[in-house]
Amino acid sequence: MKNALLTFVFAACCITAFGRSAMDRWPALKSFHEVIAATFHPSQEGKLQPVKTKIDELCSRAESLTTAPKPSEYNTPQVDAAIAKLNKNAKELKVLITKKAPDAQIKAKLATVHKCFHEIVDMTVKEE
């Protein structure tokens, strides 16, 4: 748990220090961040109601990463593949929620979606 907390703090610092400008230039990424933050962080405290009520919005904003314009420097096959992976996992999360899967499964899949988001953010940081 301590390692997970340290990893989260480090990732948050990276986003604050480096990723912010990427998110400011890529509105769809910033928009997705708003929803993933509002759903993932409560889940770490065992609160899954936010993701259960916002799953349609989360999926919609994940899809917008595919369709909305992105800065040209992020228009790469690697970023596109990471976005596709994020969308796939978001859709799988929606299926779990719709089928009323056990909370542990929903929490694990949400963590995967969050990880996919950070993979995209990491790609933008490396480009900065």
JOZI-V351080 format. One line per field, one symbol per residue. burial: b if it has 16 or more other C-alpha atoms within 10 Angstrom, else e. A space follows every 10 residues. Layout:
burial = ???
This chain:
burial = eeeeeeeeee beeebeebbb ebbeebbbbb bbbebbeebb bebeeeebeb bbebbeebbe bbbbbeeeeb eeebeeeebe ebbbbbbebb bbbbebbeee eeeeebbebb bbbbebbbbb bbbbbeee
